[in-house]
Amino acid sequence: MKNKLFPMIIAILLAVSVSPKANAGELWLTMDQVRAFELSKPISSVVIGNPSIADVTVQSNEQIFLHAKAPGLTNIYFYDLEGNRLDNVMVRVQSATGNMLVLHKGADRETYSCTVNCEPTPTVGDSNEIFQAIAGQASAKATGLSAGR
């Protein structure tokens, strides 16, 4: 038993010693919400892996706001004034599930946000029909507003 345990301990120590020295932080965000993110050092630039999943607004060189746009996984790199990488944050965006109703009609899907009433809430993955209906309503409302109604 003693002879079998020693090689396993060595393998574990080697695996730990060759792993990256710093793991990326991970944040969970809920779609259509914003979260403030404090940085430990001033940043000069930000690189976003997929800005259709999450985006940022720079408030100051030590604070940003993360915008969760669509379900999925992306990462964000932060660089200092000299171009050195400060951090790599993994961002996981999940759909809001509280007070949500999702209707499946064959391959089509529609999402509704339900408080007192259920209102259509176009979400990534919904059918094009729901997006077109909402866009038509918004266009009609904007036309009415510009006409002074």
N, C-alpha and C positions, 0 to 999 in steps of 0.2 A: 504494500500500500504506500509506503514511504517513497519508493522509487517512482511510482506513478504520479504522486502529488507534486513532486519537484518540477517535472517538465510542464505541468499545467500552470504552476505559479510563474515560471519563466515566460511562458507564452502570454500570460495575462500582463506581466510587466512590460514585455516588448510591445504588445498592442497599445498599452497606455502611453509608452514613451514615444511611439511614432505617430500618434494621433495629432491633429492640428493643435497648435498651442492655444488658440482661442476659438471657441465655437460661436457661431453667429447667434445673437439673441433672437428670440422668437416672440412675436406679438400676435394675438388674436384680436381681430376687429370684426364688428358687425356692419354689414352692408348699409350704405347711406348714413353712416355715422362718422364723426370726427373725434380724434383723440390727440391731445397734446403730448408731445414727446420731448423730454429734456435731454440735452446732450452734455456730456462731461467736459468737452472742450469746444471752442469756437470752430465752426465749419466754414468752408469756403464754397464747396460744391456738393451736390447730391446727384446720384445716379440711380434711377428706378428701373428695375428689371422689366416690369410690365405696367405702365401707367394706366392701363384700362382696368386693372385689378385694384391698385392703390395709387394714390398720388399724394404730393406734399405741398404745403404752403409754408414758406419760411417766414416765421414771425420775427426772429432775431437770429444771430449767428450761433445761439445756444438753445433755441427752441423752435420746433416745427410743429405743424399740425398734419396728422396723417388722415387722409380721406379714404374710406373704404368704398370702392365703387362697384365691384362685382365679385362674386364668390370665386375663390381660387387661391393660388400661392404665388408670391413673387418675393423679391428681395430688394433692399435699398442699401446702397453704399454711401458712406459719408467720408469726405476728405477735408483735411485742414488747409490752411493758407499756403503751405509748402507743397501741397499735392500728396501728402501722406494719407494712407487709408486709416481712418479712425475706427470705423465699425462697419459691420455688415449685418443688417437686421432682416430676418425672415419675417414676412408679413402674410398671415393666413386670414383671409376674409371669408366669413360665413354669412349665410342668409339670415335675416331676422325671422324668427319663427313664432314669437309671441304675437297673438292676435292676427295671425296670418291664415288665410284660407287659400289653398291651391287646388284648382279644379283641373282634372285631366280628362280630355275628350279625345280618345284615341292618341294620336301623336301630338296633338295640340295641348297647350297648357295655358292657364290664366291664373294670375295671382291677385288676391284681394287683401287689403288691410282692413281689419274689422275692429272698430271701437263700438260706437252706438250703431252705425251702419257699416256695411261692407262696401268699400270703394275700390275700383280697379287700381292696381299698383303695378304698372309694367315692370317686370323684372327680367334680367338676363335669362334667356331660355324660354320665355313666354312666346306664344304665337305672334306673328306679324300683325294679325288682325287687331289685337288689343292695342298695340303700339299705334297703328293707324287710326283707330277710334279715338284714342286719347289725343293724338296730334291734331285730328280734325276738330275736336272740342276746343283745344287750346287756340287753334287758328281762328275759329269762329268767335271765341271770347276776345281775342286780340283785335279782330276786325271791328267788333262791337265797341270796344274801348276807344279805338282810334276814330270811330265815327261819332264819338261823344254820347253814346247811349248809356 
